[in-house]
Amino acid sequence: MSQKNVSFWSGVDIDGQSLETQGFKIGEGWRTEHEMVTTEGSFFGIVFFRKDGFGDRELVTDQTIIDQIKAMHAEDQTIDAKRDAIAKDLAEKLHGGDERAEYMIRLHLEFEDSLEPSPTERKGILFFPVGRNATHEFYFGMKDGKSFRCSVGPCWDDNGEEGLDILVSEVKDWSGYCGHF
């Protein structure tokens, strides 16, 4: 029987003691694989592995639900294939089929949950939105075979007036943080 990973994280104060001494119990059929406790005891993480098979109450057996899940999966695969084709086609048109451009456009379509690309021009470079967080939007772009990152977010001048900070940087690749979705 293959093991299934389940992670559990909590900010509960456990005073540097093990989970077991704090009264934390692991359900039957599970075993603790790894436990972490900070020296301050203010944060812990634990990974469980399932050692027994799933019981009848834990498995979906309703055929209607199974059919709905299969239909959703098939629809997701169809949308993914369309996004791949759109990204490939647009990368060919804009950047001669550069694989990096295809990757960038594919990330954009997934981020926007769309089949319609919506690039924006910033500082003479065509950028595609690929992520955001609470304060910033993140974009990837290409021009003349070079890769660029762009972040857009609030800034304040010396008088406390809010403005918009647009940071464009040439990068070797697009690795690293680009928001979340």
Protein Blocks (a to p, Z undefined) as FASTA:
>chain_A
ZZdddddddfbdeehpafklnopacdehiacfbdcddfkopaccdddddfbdcdfklpcf
bfklmmmmmmmmmmmmmmmmmmmmmmmmmmmmmnnopaklmmmmmmmmmmnopabdcddd
eehiacddfbdcfkbccddddeehiacdddddddddfkopacddddddddfblgdjebjZ
Z
